[in-house]
């Protein structure tokens, strides 16, 4: 089986060489096609951080094993890690956090075992990076949560929970505040939950989830979250088991998957042969399991766990009274422990059933569209304007443009209503949302909206606009605080 390998930046080449040495010693039936990705590729002028040949190879092979990569700062380029995940629609980021004997934490010392799988949506949310300056004082980031994208990652999380024989699957969210975006994600969670009646499913508001994770992490099993919240919570969980040096990462798509270390490139120790390869090795073990090389995966994982139990450690962790080993020596210790099993959580040897990671040859982009929940109707518009005037003055000007089809119903500033009711103690910035709705619920069309836009632009600089929609009797927009 042939896979693409990108060694990465900083310590990436050292830890990748160590992991591949372990694979080769175990006669893992893989061949490697090395591809050019990372900061040095950015520096050569490739704005997406990979050469065209690398992109073609990964799409041909369907599997990428990559070391940590750095995105140049201050050059306006996107993260190579995020670009790779989004380009190939690796919609589910799976990260498994387990207590490792030999890696001391507060919880290991207290005898509290941790075995948490975080499934993070990997494509949408604020990671679209769609941002605009509306005024010199106000920046806007658009957050996209979609029904098809949510269903994809949530269904994957339920499948993982079933395979794991999980006690519980939890949706982390903030739908008490973001009622439409996180609300949609939560609705999709319970929609999918109906297909898995054998699994206990529940939800927790994300800030409460973070508190509970650091108090009683052993009560959680599989947790699924949106992209940004999942990013934060997965790093929190890494801290529970010893840090990002012990946190594997798998990015799963229907056609292409990426397995990587998510810690930094550590340029301060690059080239010194002292880096810890455990996170990348655990990611590689996850990759072997993904392609059906389960026996190789179990032998290597048992050897790693036995090595950790024996007290062998690199300089970043372990018993400081015992001398640390370098990267090469750590890999050699694992190789020397092939065939041995740890006392805690030994992995069963399941015979290999290798599949093929090679993707289908796609002719066009897949379009994901769900069925509409009701007839769509335009009931108004939000126009975002730049102004440093007071709300009453803005209201007077706006009402002149309402005409016979619209009425001004609300003016808000940073999401808080300041007209027709509000408080003089609400601080303002120079960007308002003025909300117009149809008079007597008369039907509106886009030409009506454009006409209002053109008229209002005579008085104000309009930064942005959003239609107010109804689907059946369901409102498809939020109210301002205090509206």
Secondary structure as UniProt FT lines:
FT   STRAND          2..6
FT   TURN            10..11
FT   HELIX           12..25
FT   TURN            26..27
FT   STRAND          31..34
FT   HELIX           39..43
FT   TURN            44..45
FT   TURN            47..48
FT   HELIX           52..61
FT   STRAND          63..66
FT   TURN            73..74
FT   HELIX           80..87
FT   TURN            88..89
FT   STRAND          92..98
FT   TURN            101..102
FT   HELIX           106..109
FT   TURN            110..111
FT   STRAND          115..121
FT   HELIX           126..128
FT   STRAND          131..135
FT   TURN            136..137
FT   STRAND          138..141
FT   HELIX           147..164
FT   STRAND          169..173
FT   TURN            175..177
FT   TURN            179..180
FT   HELIX           181..193
FT   TURN            194..195
FT   TURN            197..198
FT   STRAND          201..205
FT   HELIX           206..215
FT   HELIX           217..219
FT   STRAND          222..225
FT   HELIX           227..240
FT   TURN            241..242
FT   HELIX           244..246
FT   STRAND          248..252
FT   STRAND          257..261
FT   TURN            267..271
FT   HELIX           278..290
FT   TURN            291..292
FT   HELIX           294..309
FT   TURN            310..311
FT   TURN            315..316
FT   TURN            320..321
FT   HELIX           327..336
FT   TURN            337..339
FT   STRAND          376..386
FT   HELIX           391..399
FT   TURN            400..401
FT   TURN            403..405
FT   STRAND          406..413
FT   TURN            414..415
FT   STRAND          416..419
FT   TURN            424..425
FT   STRAND          431..438
FT   HELIX           439..441
FT   HELIX           446..456
FT   TURN            457..459
FT   STRAND          461..471
FT   TURN            472..473
FT   STRAND          474..475
//
